[in-house]
C-alpha cells in the first residue's frame, strides 16, 4: 500500500492536469478551436505532445520489462522513427499542410474516393482503440497491485480522469498537459535509474558493463530472419513502413502537427519529437538493463511486473507517488491525444458526411459528447483485450496493429505517389493486402514487425494492378495530379508558392530539417556500435 504522502503527491498531480485542461479550454468557442486550437500552437509543446503519445505508460512500464528480458534489442523497433519522420517532413506533410484539411482521411477522398477513405478510417479506429486501451491498462495494473481492487472498478476511474481535461480543453489541453506530462515521465525515468544505482553502490558504467557480460547491450543483429522483430532488416524494412504509416498518415500525429502556426513550426515540431521520442525510449530500455543487474536476473511472472515490483517494493516514501504519477502522466498523454483524434475523425469522416444535415459545422457540445462516448467504449475494450496478458504490453499492441498498418500505408502511398491508382483499385488492394498479409504472417510465423512491410507491399502491387483493371473516368488526370506529391509540387512552383518565412513549403525539399533527421537516424547506429 502507498503512504499518505504518496497519495497526496499523486492526487495533486491529477488535479493539476484537470486544472490545466480547464484553463486551456476557456477560450474554446468553435469546433476548430477544440480540434485544431485555431492552428495557433507553438512548435515546442507540439513536439513534446507528439513524442508523449508514443512514450505512454506502455513505454514507462513495458519497455523496462522488455529490456529486462531482451536487453537493448527492442530499441530496433523504434530506430527507424527518425527515417519515417524524415519522409513525413520531406514529402507528405507539405501535401497535407497545403490542403488545409482537418482529417488526414479527407485527403483519400480528394485523391481517390469514398471507399478508400472509409477503409482507412476503419483501420484508424481499430488501431486507435487497441493503442489507447492498452495505455489505460498499464496504470490500471499498477493500481490493482496497490489497492487490490478489480480492473472492472479501476479502469472506469482512470478513463474518467483521462477524459475530463480533454473535454475541458480540447486539443490545446492535450498539447499543454502532454508537455508537462513529458517532464514528469522524464523525472520518473531518472529516479528509476538513479535509485537502483545508489542502492547497489555501483556507477552507471559499471552497471552497464555488468549487463554487457550477460549480452544485454547487444542490439545490432544483421541476421535475416522473418521470425525475429529485433534484427537490423526487420527494423529497417518493417519498422520503417510501420512508422511511416504512423507519422505521415495517422490522424493522432497529423492533427497535432496541423495545430502549428506555420510550416516552420511543423518541421521544428516533427524533428524535435523524433529526438525526444527515441531518446526517452532508449532511456526506458536502459532502466530495464539496470534493473536486470539490480534484481540479479530474478525471474518475474510477467515482463510488466519488473517495473511495477520495483516501484512498489524498492522506492522510498514520497518517491513512489512521483513515479506512479509518471506512469499516469505517460498513460494520459496518450489517452488524451487519441481521444481527441478519434473524435475528429468520427466528426469529419463519418458524422458530418453521413449523419449531420446542417449547413454549419458540428457544435462544440456535440463534439465533446462524442469524445465522452469514445471514453466509454475504451473501458470495455481494455477489460476484454488486455486483462490476462503476461507479455510486454508493447509487444502485444505491436502485434495487434501490425496487420492494419501495412495496408493503410500502401493505400496512402498509392494515392500520393502514383497517377494511375483509383478508388476501387486501392480499396481492393487494401482488403486483399490485409487478408493475404494476415495469412502469410500466420503460416510463416513472422515477427510482427515484418507484417506492415508484407501488407504494404501486397496492397501497393495489387492496388495498382486493380486500378489498371478498373479504370476510373470520373476524375480527369489533371485533378488527380494536383493531389499527388509531384503534381502538387509542380503546381505550387507554377503558382509561386514555394516558401514561408524562409522555410520551403514544397514536397521533396531537402532542407535543414530533413538533413538533421537523416543524420540523427544514422547516429543511432553509431551509438549502438559504440556501446556493444
C-alpha positions as CSV (number, residue, x, y, z in Angstrom):
1,X,0.0,0.0,0.0
2,X,1.2,3.5,-0.7
3,X,1.7,6.1,2.0
4,X,-0.4,9.1,2.7
5,X,2.4,11.3,1.2
6,X,2.5,9.3,-2.0
7,X,-1.3,9.5,-2.2
8,X,-1.2,13.3,-1.8
9,X,1.5,13.7,-4.5
10,X,-0.5,11.5,-6.9
11,X,-3.8,13.2,-6.3
12,X,-2.2,16.7,-6.5
13,X,-0.8,15.8,-9.9
14,X,-4.2,14.6,-11.2
15,X,-5.9,17.7,-10.0
16,X,-3.2,19.8,-11.7
17,X,-3.9,18.1,-15.0
18,X,-7.6,18.8,-14.7
19,X,-6.9,22.5,-13.8
20,X,-4.7,22.9,-16.9
21,X,-7.5,21.4,-19.0
22,X,-10.0,23.9,-17.6
23,X,-7.8,26.9,-18.2
24,X,-6.7,25.8,-21.7
25,X,-10.3,25.4,-22.8
26,X,-11.7,28.7,-21.6
27,X,-11.2,30.2,-25.0
28,X,-12.7,27.4,-27.0
29,X,-15.8,28.6,-28.9
30,X,-15.9,26.5,-32.0
31,X,-15.2,23.0,-33.3
32,X,-11.9,24.2,-34.9
33,X,-10.8,25.6,-31.5
34,X,-11.5,22.3,-29.9
35,X,-9.9,20.1,-32.6
36,X,-7.1,22.3,-34.1
37,X,-6.6,25.1,-31.5
38,X,-7.2,27.6,-34.2
39,X,-4.0,26.5,-35.9
40,X,-2.0,28.7,-33.4
41,X,0.1,26.5,-31.2
42,X,3.9,27.0,-30.8
43,X,6.2,24.3,-32.0
44,X,7.9,23.1,-28.8
45,X,4.7,22.0,-27.0
46,X,3.6,20.2,-30.2
47,X,6.9,18.4,-30.4
48,X,6.6,17.2,-26.8
49,X,3.0,16.2,-27.3
50,X,3.8,14.1,-30.4
51,X,6.5,12.3,-28.6
52,X,4.5,11.9,-25.4
53,X,1.8,10.0,-27.2
54,X,4.2,7.2,-28.1
55,X,6.1,7.3,-24.8
56,X,3.0,6.3,-23.0
57,X,2.7,4.2,-19.9
58,X,3.4,1.2,-22.1
59,X,6.9,2.5,-22.6
60,X,7.3,3.7,-19.0
61,X,6.3,0.2,-17.6
62,X,6.6,-2.1,-20.7
63,X,10.0,-1.0,-22.0
64,X,11.9,-1.8,-18.8
65,X,10.3,-5.2,-18.6
66,X,11.0,-5.9,-22.3
67,X,14.7,-4.8,-21.9
68,X,14.9,-6.8,-18.6
69,X,14.4,-10.0,-20.7
70,X,15.8,-8.9,-24.1
71,X,18.4,-6.2,-23.4
72,X,18.6,-3.2,-25.8
73,X,17.5,-5.3,-28.8
74,X,13.9,-3.9,-28.6
75,X,15.3,-0.4,-29.4
76,X,15.5,-1.7,-33.0
77,X,11.7,-1.4,-33.1
78,X,12.0,2.4,-32.8
79,X,15.3,3.0,-34.5
80,X,13.6,4.0,-37.9
81,X,11.4,6.6,-36.3
82,X,13.7,9.5,-37.5
83,X,13.7,8.0,-41.0
84,X,9.9,7.9,-41.1
85,X,9.7,11.5,-39.7
86,X,12.2,12.5,-42.4
87,X,9.8,11.1,-45.1
88,X,6.9,13.0,-43.4
89,X,8.8,16.3,-43.4
90,X,10.3,15.7,-46.9
91,X,7.1,14.7,-48.7
92,X,3.8,14.0,-47.0
93,X,3.3,16.8,-44.5
94,X,3.8,19.6,-47.2
95,X,1.0,18.0,-49.2
96,X,-1.4,17.8,-46.2
97,X,-0.4,21.3,-45.0
98,X,-1.1,22.9,-48.4
99,X,-4.7,21.4,-48.5
100,X,-5.6,22.8,-45.1
101,X,-7.7,19.8,-44.1
102,X,-8.7,18.7,-40.6
103,X,-8.7,14.9,-41.1
104,X,-5.9,13.1,-42.9
105,X,-8.6,10.8,-44.3
106,X,-10.2,13.7,-46.2
107,X,-7.2,13.5,-48.4
108,X,-8.1,10.0,-49.5
109,X,-11.4,11.1,-50.9
110,X,-9.9,14.2,-52.6
111,X,-7.4,11.9,-54.4
112,X,-9.3,8.6,-54.7
113,X,-12.8,8.4,-53.4
114,X,-15.2,7.4,-50.6
115,X,-14.4,3.7,-50.4
116,X,-10.7,4.2,-49.8
117,X,-11.4,6.9,-47.3
118,X,-13.8,4.7,-45.4
119,X,-11.3,1.8,-45.2
120,X,-8.5,3.9,-43.9
121,X,-10.9,5.5,-41.4
122,X,-11.9,2.0,-40.2
123,X,-8.3,0.9,-39.7
124,X,-7.6,4.1,-37.8
125,X,-10.4,3.4,-35.3
126,X,-9.2,-0.2,-34.8
127,X,-5.6,0.8,-34.3
128,X,-6.5,3.7,-32.0
129,X,-8.9,1.6,-29.8
130,X,-6.2,-1.0,-29.4
131,X,-3.5,1.5,-28.6
132,X,-5.5,3.7,-26.2
133,X,-7.0,0.8,-24.4
134,X,-3.5,-0.7,-23.7
135,X,-2.4,2.7,-22.4
136,X,-5.2,2.6,-19.9
137,X,-4.4,-1.0,-18.9
138,X,-0.9,-0.2,-17.6
139,X,-1.8,2.3,-14.9
140,X,-4.8,0.1,-14.0
141,X,-2.4,-2.7,-13.4
142,X,-0.4,-0.6,-11.1
143,X,-3.4,0.5,-9.1
144,X,-4.6,-3.1,-8.9
145,X,-1.4,-4.1,-7.2
146,X,-1.6,-1.1,-4.8
147,X,-5.3,-1.4,-3.9
148,X,-6.3,-4.9,-4.6
149,X,-9.3,-3.6,-6.5
150,X,-10.7,-5.3,-9.6
151,X,-9.8,-3.9,-13.1
152,X,-13.6,-3.5,-13.6
153,X,-13.5,-0.8,-10.9
154,X,-10.2,0.8,-11.7
155,X,-10.5,1.1,-15.5
156,X,-13.6,3.3,-15.4
157,X,-12.0,5.6,-12.9
158,X,-8.8,6.0,-15.0
159,X,-10.8,6.7,-18.2
160,X,-12.9,9.3,-16.4
161,X,-9.8,11.1,-15.2
162,X,-8.2,10.9,-18.6
163,X,-11.2,12.3,-20.5
164,X,-12.2,15.1,-18.1
165,X,-9.4,17.5,-19.0
166,X,-9.6,16.5,-22.7
167,X,-13.3,17.5,-22.7
168,X,-12.5,20.7,-20.8
169,X,-9.7,21.9,-23.1
170,X,-9.7,20.1,-26.4
171,X,-6.5,19.8,-28.4
172,X,-5.0,22.8,-26.5
173,X,-5.4,20.9,-23.2
174,X,-4.0,17.8,-24.9
175,X,-0.8,19.6,-26.0
176,X,-0.2,21.6,-22.9
177,X,-0.8,18.7,-20.5
178,X,1.3,16.4,-22.7
179,X,4.2,18.9,-22.3
180,X,4.0,18.8,-18.5
181,X,3.5,15.0,-18.5
182,X,6.6,14.5,-20.7
183,X,8.6,16.3,-18.0
184,X,7.0,14.1,-15.3
185,X,7.9,11.0,-17.2
186,X,11.5,12.1,-17.5
187,X,11.6,12.6,-13.8
188,X,10.2,9.1,-13.2
189,X,12.7,7.5,-15.6
190,X,15.6,9.5,-14.0
191,X,14.6,8.2,-10.5
192,X,14.2,4.6,-11.8
193,X,17.9,4.8,-12.9
194,X,19.4,6.7,-10.0
195,X,17.8,4.9,-7.1
196,X,19.0,1.4,-8.1
197,X,22.5,2.6,-8.7
198,X,22.6,4.2,-5.3
199,X,21.2,1.1,-3.6
200,X,23.8,-1.1,-5.4
201,X,26.5,1.4,-4.8
202,X,27.6,1.0,-8.4
203,X,28.5,3.5,-11.0
204,X,26.4,3.8,-14.2
205,X,29.1,2.5,-16.5
206,X,30.0,-0.3,-14.1
207,X,26.3,-1.4,-14.2
208,X,26.3,-1.3,-18.0
209,X,29.5,-3.4,-18.0
210,X,27.9,-6.0,-15.8
211,X,24.8,-6.1,-18.0
212,X,27.1,-6.3,-21.1
213,X,28.5,-9.6,-19.8
214,X,25.0,-11.1,-20.0
215,X,24.6,-9.8,-23.5
216,X,22.1,-7.1,-22.6
217,X,23.7,-4.3,-24.6
218,X,23.8,-6.3,-27.9
219,X,21.3,-4.6,-30.1
220,X,22.5,-4.9,-33.7
221,X,21.8,-8.2,-35.3
222,X,22.3,-8.5,-39.1
223,X,20.7,-11.9,-39.4
224,X,17.9,-12.1,-41.9
225,X,15.1,-13.7,-40.1
226,X,11.3,-13.4,-40.7
227,X,10.5,-14.5,-37.2
228,X,12.6,-12.0,-35.2
229,X,11.5,-8.5,-34.6
230,X,14.8,-7.1,-33.4
231,X,17.1,-7.6,-36.4
232,X,18.5,-4.8,-38.5
233,X,16.5,-5.9,-41.5
234,X,13.2,-6.2,-39.7
235,X,13.5,-2.7,-38.3
236,X,14.7,-1.1,-41.5
237,X,12.0,-2.7,-43.7
238,X,9.0,-3.4,-41.5
239,X,9.7,-0.8,-38.9
240,X,10.0,2.0,-41.5
241,X,6.7,1.1,-43.0
242,X,5.0,0.9,-39.6
243,X,6.4,4.4,-38.5
244,X,5.7,6.0,-41.9
245,X,2.0,5.0,-41.5
246,X,2.0,6.4,-38.0
247,X,3.8,9.7,-38.5
248,X,2.7,10.5,-42.1
249,X,-0.7,9.0,-42.4
250,X,-2.2,8.7,-38.9
251,X,-4.6,11.3,-37.5
252,X,-3.3,11.2,-34.0
253,X,0.0,12.7,-35.2
254,X,-1.1,14.8,-38.1
255,X,-3.7,16.6,-36.1
256,X,-1.2,17.9,-33.5
257,X,1.1,19.0,-36.3
258,X,-1.7,20.9,-38.1
259,X,-2.3,23.0,-35.0
260,X,1.0,24.7,-35.6
261,X,1.2,28.3,-36.8
262,X,3.4,27.7,-39.8
263,X,5.4,25.2,-41.8
264,X,8.5,26.2,-39.8
265,X,6.7,25.2,-36.6
266,X,5.6,21.9,-38.2
267,X,9.1,20.9,-39.2
268,X,10.6,22.0,-36.0
269,X,8.0,20.0,-34.0
270,X,8.5,16.9,-36.1
271,X,12.3,17.0,-35.9
272,X,12.3,17.6,-32.2
273,X,9.7,14.9,-31.5
274,X,11.8,12.3,-33.2
275,X,14.7,13.1,-30.9
276,X,12.7,13.2,-27.8
277,X,10.7,10.1,-28.5
278,X,13.7,7.9,-29.3
279,X,15.9,9.3,-26.6
280,X,13.2,8.7,-24.0
281,X,12.5,5.2,-25.3
282,X,16.3,4.3,-25.2
283,X,16.5,5.5,-21.6
284,X,13.5,3.5,-20.5
285,X,15.2,0.4,-22.0
286,X,18.3,1.3,-20.1
287,X,16.2,1.3,-16.9
288,X,15.4,-2.4,-17.7
289,X,19.1,-3.2,-18.2
290,X,19.9,-1.5,-14.8
291,X,17.1,-3.4,-13.1
292,X,18.5,-6.7,-14.5
293,X,21.6,-6.1,-12.6
294,X,19.7,-4.8,-9.6
295,X,17.5,-7.8,-9.3
296,X,20.4,-10.1,-10.3
297,X,18.4,-11.6,-13.2
298,X,15.4,-12.7,-11.0
299,X,12.5,-14.2,-12.8
300,X,9.1,-12.4,-12.8
301,X,5.7,-13.7,-13.6
302,X,5.4,-11.3,-16.5
303,X,7.6,-8.7,-18.0
304,X,5.2,-6.0,-16.9
305,X,5.8,-6.9,-13.3
306,X,9.5,-5.8,-13.4
307,X,8.9,-2.1,-13.2
308,X,5.8,-2.4,-11.1
309,X,7.7,-4.5,-8.5
310,X,10.5,-2.0,-8.4
311,X,8.1,0.9,-7.9
312,X,6.1,-0.7,-5.1
313,X,8.8,-2.6,-3.2
314,X,12.0,-0.7,-3.6
315,X,11.2,3.0,-3.7
316,X,11.1,5.2,-0.6
317,X,8.0,7.1,0.6
318,X,7.2,10.2,-1.5
319,X,9.1,8.9,-4.5
320,X,6.5,6.2,-5.1
321,X,3.9,8.9,-5.6
322,X,6.1,10.7,-8.1
323,X,6.9,7.6,-10.1
324,X,3.2,6.4,-10.2
325,X,2.3,9.9,-11.3
326,X,4.9,9.4,-14.1
327,X,3.2,6.2,-15.2
328,X,-0.2,8.0,-15.2
329,X,1.4,11.0,-17.0
330,X,2.6,8.7,-19.7
331,X,-0.8,7.0,-20.0
332,X,-2.9,10.1,-20.1
333,X,-0.6,11.8,-22.6
334,X,-1.6,9.0,-25.0
335,X,-5.2,8.7,-24.0
336,X,-6.0,12.4,-24.4
337,X,-4.4,12.6,-27.8
338,X,-6.1,9.5,-29.2
339,X,-9.5,10.5,-27.8
340,X,-9.2,13.9,-29.5
341,X,-8.1,12.4,-32.8
342,X,-10.8,9.7,-32.8
343,X,-13.4,12.5,-32.1
344,X,-12.0,14.5,-35.1
345,X,-12.1,11.5,-37.5
346,X,-15.6,10.5,-36.4
347,X,-17.0,14.0,-36.9
348,X,-15.2,14.8,-40.2
349,X,-15.3,11.4,-41.8
350,X,-18.5,9.9,-40.5
351,X,-20.8,12.2,-38.7
352,X,-20.7,15.3,-41.0
353,X,-20.5,13.1,-44.1
354,X,-23.3,10.6,-43.4
355,X,-25.4,11.8,-40.4
356,X,-25.3,15.5,-39.8
357,X,-27.6,17.5,-42.2
358,X,-26.8,21.0,-41.0
359,X,-25.0,23.7,-43.1
360,X,-22.7,24.8,-40.3
361,X,-20.0,22.7,-38.5
362,X,-21.0,20.4,-35.7
363,X,-21.4,22.2,-32.4
364,X,-18.8,22.2,-29.7
365,X,-21.2,20.5,-27.3
366,X,-21.8,17.6,-29.8
367,X,-18.0,17.3,-30.3
368,X,-17.4,16.9,-26.6
369,X,-20.3,14.4,-26.3
370,X,-18.6,12.2,-28.9
371,X,-15.3,12.3,-27.0
372,X,-17.1,11.1,-23.9
373,X,-18.7,8.2,-25.8
374,X,-15.3,7.1,-27.1
375,X,-14.1,7.1,-23.5
376,X,-16.9,4.7,-22.5
377,X,-16.0,2.4,-25.5
378,X,-12.4,2.3,-24.3
379,X,-13.5,0.9,-20.9
380,X,-15.0,-2.2,-22.5
381,X,-12.1,-2.8,-24.9
382,X,-9.4,-2.6,-22.3
383,X,-11.1,-5.1,-20.0
384,X,-11.8,-7.6,-22.8
385,X,-8.5,-7.3,-24.7
386,X,-5.8,-6.9,-22.1
387,X,-7.0,-8.4,-18.8
388,X,-5.0,-11.6,-18.9
389,X,-1.8,-10.8,-20.8
390,X,1.6,-11.7,-19.4
391,X,3.7,-10.5,-22.3
392,X,5.1,-7.0,-22.6
393,X,2.2,-4.6,-23.4
394,X,4.3,-3.0,-26.2
395,X,4.8,-6.4,-27.7
396,X,1.1,-7.3,-27.6
397,X,0.0,-3.9,-29.0
398,X,2.6,-4.0,-31.8
399,X,1.3,-7.5,-32.8
400,X,-2.3,-6.4,-32.9
401,X,-1.9,-3.2,-35.0
402,X,0.8,-4.7,-37.4
403,X,-1.8,-6.3,-39.7
404,X,-3.6,-2.9,-40.4
405,X,-0.5,-0.7,-40.6
406,X,0.8,-2.1,-43.9
407,X,-2.4,-1.9,-46.0
408,X,-3.1,1.6,-44.7
409,X,0.4,2.7,-45.6
410,X,0.2,1.1,-49.0
411,X,-3.1,2.8,-49.8
412,X,-1.7,6.2,-48.9
413,X,1.5,5.6,-50.9
414,X,-0.6,4.7,-54.0
415,X,-2.7,7.8,-53.6
416,X,0.2,10.2,-53.1
417,X,2.9,8.8,-55.4
418,X,1.0,7.4,-58.4
419,X,-1.3,8.8,-61.1
420,X,-3.0,5.5,-62.1
421,X,-4.3,4.5,-58.6
422,X,-8.1,4.9,-58.3
423,X,-10.7,4.3,-55.6
424,X,-11.8,0.8,-56.5
425,X,-8.3,-0.5,-57.2
426,X,-6.8,0.8,-54.0
427,X,-9.8,-0.4,-51.9
428,X,-9.4,-3.9,-53.4
429,X,-5.7,-3.8,-52.8
430,X,-6.3,-2.8,-49.1
431,X,-8.7,-5.6,-48.5
432,X,-6.5,-8.2,-50.3
433,X,-3.4,-6.9,-48.5
434,X,-4.9,-7.3,-45.1
435,X,-6.2,-10.8,-45.5
436,X,-3.2,-12.0,-47.6
437,X,-0.8,-10.4,-45.1
438,X,-2.6,-12.0,-42.2
439,X,-2.5,-15.5,-43.7
440,X,1.2,-15.1,-44.7
441,X,2.1,-14.0,-41.2
442,X,0.3,-16.9,-39.6
443,X,1.6,-19.5,-42.0
444,X,5.2,-18.3,-41.8
445,X,5.0,-17.3,-38.1
446,X,6.6,-14.0,-39.0
447,X,7.7,-11.5,-36.3
448,X,5.0,-8.8,-36.1
449,X,7.5,-6.0,-37.2
450,X,7.6,-7.7,-40.6
451,X,3.8,-7.6,-41.0
452,X,3.5,-3.9,-42.0
453,X,6.0,-4.4,-44.8
454,X,4.2,-7.5,-46.1
455,X,0.8,-5.9,-46.0
456,X,2.1,-2.7,-47.6
457,X,3.9,-4.5,-50.4
458,X,0.8,-6.6,-51.3
459,X,-1.5,-3.6,-51.1
460,X,0.6,-1.5,-53.3
461,X,1.1,-4.1,-56.0
462,X,-2.4,-5.5,-56.1
463,X,-3.9,-2.0,-55.6
464,X,-2.0,-0.7,-58.6
465,X,-2.9,-3.7,-60.8
466,X,-6.6,-3.5,-59.9
467,X,-6.6,0.2,-60.7
468,X,-5.4,-0.5,-64.2
469,X,-8.1,-3.1,-64.5
470,X,-10.9,-0.9,-63.0
471,X,-10.2,2.3,-64.8
472,X,-11.9,5.4,-63.3
473,X,-13.0,8.0,-65.8
474,X,-14.8,10.2,-63.2
475,X,-11.6,12.1,-62.3
476,X,-9.6,14.0,-65.0
477,X,-5.9,13.3,-64.9
478,X,-5.2,17.0,-64.0
479,X,-7.4,16.7,-60.9
480,X,-5.6,13.5,-60.0
481,X,-2.1,15.0,-60.5
482,X,-2.7,18.0,-58.2
483,X,-3.3,15.7,-55.3
484,X,-0.1,13.7,-55.7
485,X,3.2,14.8,-54.2
486,X,4.9,15.5,-57.5
487,X,1.9,17.1,-59.1
488,X,1.3,19.4,-56.2
489,X,5.0,20.4,-56.2
490,X,4.8,21.4,-59.9
491,X,1.5,23.3,-59.3
492,X,2.9,25.2,-56.3
493,X,6.1,26.2,-58.2
494,X,3.9,27.4,-61.1
495,X,1.8,29.5,-58.7
496,X,4.9,30.8,-56.9
497,X,4.0,29.1,-53.6
498,X,7.5,27.9,-52.6
499,X,8.4,29.1,-49.2
500,X,7.1,30.7,-46.0
501,X,9.3,32.6,-43.5
502,X,12.3,31.1,-45.2
503,X,11.1,27.5,-44.9
504,X,10.2,25.5,-48.0
505,X,6.5,24.6,-48.5
506,X,7.3,22.2,-51.3
507,X,7.2,18.4,-51.2
508,X,10.6,16.9,-52.0
509,X,12.6,19.8,-50.4
510,X,15.8,18.7,-48.7
511,X,16.1,21.4,-46.2
512,X,18.0,21.6,-42.8
513,X,15.2,19.7,-41.0
514,X,15.3,16.8,-43.4
515,X,19.1,16.6,-43.3
516,X,19.1,16.7,-39.5
517,X,16.7,13.8,-39.3
518,X,18.8,11.7,-41.6
519,X,21.9,12.4,-39.6
520,X,20.2,11.6,-36.3
521,X,18.9,8.3,-37.8
522,X,22.4,7.2,-38.8
523,X,23.9,8.5,-35.5
524,X,21.7,6.0,-33.6
525,X,23.5,3.0,-35.2
526,X,26.9,4.6,-34.3
527,X,25.8,4.8,-30.7
528,X,24.7,1.1,-30.6
529,X,28.0,0.1,-32.1
530,X,30.0,2.0,-29.5
531,X,28.2,0.5,-26.5
532,X,28.3,-3.1,-27.7
